[in-house]
Amino acid sequence: MIYTITFNPALDYIVRLDHLKTGTINRTTQEYVLGGGKGINVSIVLNNLGMDTTALGFIAGFTGEEIVTQLNSFGVKEDFIRLREGLTRINVKVKASDEETEINGRGPIISDDELKALYKQLDALTDKDTLILAGSIPSSLPSDMYELIMERLQHKNIRIVVDATKDLLTRVLPYKPFLIKPNNHELSEIFGRPLSTKEDLVEAAKALQEKGAQHVLISMAGDGAILVAADGTVYTSPAPKGTLVNSVGAGDSMVAGFITGFEKTGDLQEALYWGISSGSASAYSENLATLTEVEALLSQVQVN
């Protein structure tokens, strides 16, 4: 089973309008309400690609139940912990004049006993399972939440994937995550300098491997992706051709695609192709990637 954890899920209220003007009334031209959060997005795409996945995490109130309803409509399994108080947050994403503006909610408070319920779920995982940790940590939980989980599970030989930013990512490296997925801008933030060439990015990835990371997957939007494998081999893939429609969930889709490709083939180059194709399929659509969309793009990158 491939498990994902979303500590701070959200209902994404995505609106389109011709122009956004503050201080007055704006009228939308299109709107969508999508259950989201990085781990949830990963589970949706994994399910779309035919993988067995269960979404874990915390939900609260009617907004949380709407996320469950949407996941059920996709056929995605969930085992969320229902919080006694609060509401799952709403994130507003405004797309106007070729710009995207986001207003993200804070989310509910998670109590100690509700966190212990998650630990109980994780303690049941085995070495046949994969765990994907993705996204931010709400303020009601310890900032080292990912470290605490990986320390707790480090002797169980579970394959753990981490998709996070800055300190949240770098602090888990001593626990040797199977895969981390920074993008090129996040790597630049981590190292405090612009990383503009392939050589710079590979050097940075290897520096993270020296600290404990196994495989490092670097997404570069329209410039494709790089995978620096645990043995030092560098794999690359171009981005398939397409028109950017919606960047929300593209990175999460890449993680799902990579894991799918690796599970299907055991080949890292093929896993990279699956990753870039899945990320691009989501970016070129209003919705998260489907198998048909991914396979169409896969045929582009595999012939290069």
Secondary structure, DSSP 8 states (H G I E B T S, - for coil): -EEEEESS-EEEEEEEES---TTS----SEEEEEEE-HHHHHHHHHHHTT--EEEEEEE-HHHHHHHHHHHHHHT-EE--EE-SSS--EEEEEEEETTEEEEEE-------HHHHHHHHHHHHT--TT-EEEEES---TTS-TTHHHHHHHHHTTTT-EEEEE--HHHHHTTGGG--SEE--BHHHHHHHHTS---SHHHHHHHHHHHHHTT-SEEEEE-GGG-EEEE-TTS-EEEE----------TTHHHHHHHHHHHHHHHH--HHHHHHHHHHHHHHHHTSSS---HHHHHHHHHHHHT-
